[in-house]
Amino acid sequence: MNQEKFAKEILKKFKMEDCAKVNALIECGLKLSKNDEREKINSTTFKSLVEGLRYLNELIQIFSLK
């Protein structure tokens, strides 16, 4: 499977096909707080999302250096 197809599948899986590209996902020094009112998510799903996004980030950095 090529990287572009894999990237599109990850974004589709997590309903992020229309997301905008950003340089930084979080503001430096931002303090996060717990929000108990939000919908709970499956930890396996969350881990899969994070790993997929980390992989995509690596691909972007590798190909932007070429």
Backbone hydrogen bonds in HBPLUS format (Angstrom, degrees):
<---DONOR---> <-ACCEPTOR-->    atom                        ^
c    i                          cat <-CA-CA->   ^        H-A-AA   ^      H-
h    n   atom  resd res      DA  || num        DHA   H-A  angle D-A-AA Bond
n    s   type  num  typ     dist DA aas  dist angle  dist       angle   num
A0006-PHE N   A0002-ASN O   3.08 MM   4  6.31 164.1  2.11 153.4 158.3     1
A0007-ALA N   A0003-GLN O   2.82 MM   4  6.00 159.7  1.86 151.9 157.5     2
A0008-LYS N   A0004-GLU O   2.99 MM   4  6.22 161.8  2.02 149.2 153.6     3
A0009-GLU N   A0005-LYS O   2.95 MM   4  6.20 151.4  2.03 148.0 156.1     4
A0010-ILE N   A0006-PHE O   2.99 MM   4  6.28 154.5  2.05 151.1 157.4     5
A0011-LEU N   A0007-ALA O   3.06 MM   4  6.34 168.6  2.08 154.0 156.6     6
A0012-LYS N   A0008-LYS O   2.91 MM   4  6.04 154.6  1.97 144.1 151.6     7
A0013-LYS N   A0009-GLU O   2.86 MM   4  5.94 160.2  1.90 146.4 152.0     8
A0014-PHE N   A0010-ILE O   3.25 MM   4  6.52 149.0  2.35 148.2 154.6     9
A0016-MET N   A0011-LEU O   2.65 MM   5  4.69 173.3  1.66 154.2 152.6    10
A0015-LYS N   A0012-LYS O   3.02 MM   3  4.88 166.2  2.04 109.2 110.4    11
A0019-CYS N   A0016-MET O   3.14 MM   3  5.27 165.2  2.16 114.9 115.2    12
A0030-LEU N   A0027-GLU O   3.18 MM   3  5.52 156.7  2.24 133.0 131.5    13
A0046-PHE N   A0042-ASN O   3.00 MM   4  6.30 159.7  2.04 153.5 159.6    14
A0047-LYS N   A0043-SER O   2.93 MM   4  6.09 162.6  1.96 146.6 150.9    15
A0048-SER N   A0044-THR O   3.00 MM   4  6.16 155.1  2.06 144.5 151.4    16
A0049-LEU N   A0045-THR O   2.96 MM   4  6.22 155.7  2.02 148.8 155.2    17
A0050-VAL N   A0046-PHE O   2.94 MM   4  6.22 167.3  1.95 157.4 159.9    18
A0051-GLU N   A0047-LYS O   2.95 MM   4  6.09 168.0  1.96 151.1 154.5    19
A0052-GLY N   A0048-SER O   2.96 MM   4  6.06 159.4  2.00 146.0 152.2    20
A0053-LEU N   A0049-LEU O   2.92 MM   4  6.14 161.9  1.95 154.7 159.4    21
A0054-ARG N   A0050-VAL O   2.87 MM   4  6.06 151.6  1.95 148.9 157.3    22
A0055-TYR N   A0051-GLU O   2.98 MM   4  6.17 156.6  2.03 146.7 152.6    23
A0056-LEU N   A0052-GLY O   2.97 MM   4  6.26 159.7  2.01 147.7 153.3    24
A0057-ASN N   A0053-LEU O   2.93 MM   4  6.09 155.8  1.99 144.2 150.8    25
A0058-GLU N   A0054-ARG O   3.01 MM   4  6.30 154.0  2.08 146.5 153.0    26
A0059-LEU N   A0055-TYR O   2.98 MM   4  6.33 160.0  2.02 153.5 158.7    27
A0060-ILE N   A0056-LEU O   2.95 MM   4  6.21 161.5  1.99 152.7 157.3    28
A0061-GLN N   A0057-ASN O   3.02 MM   4  6.27 160.7  2.06 149.7 154.5    29
A0062-ILE N   A0058-GLU O   2.87 MM   4  6.08 160.4  1.91 154.7 160.3    30
A0063-PHE N   A0059-LEU O   2.93 MM   4  6.06 174.9  1.93 158.3 159.5    31
A0064-SER N   A0060-ILE O   2.94 MM   4  5.92 139.2  2.11 140.7 151.5    32
A0065-LEU N   A0062-ILE O   3.28 MM   3  5.50 146.4  2.40 100.5 109.8    33
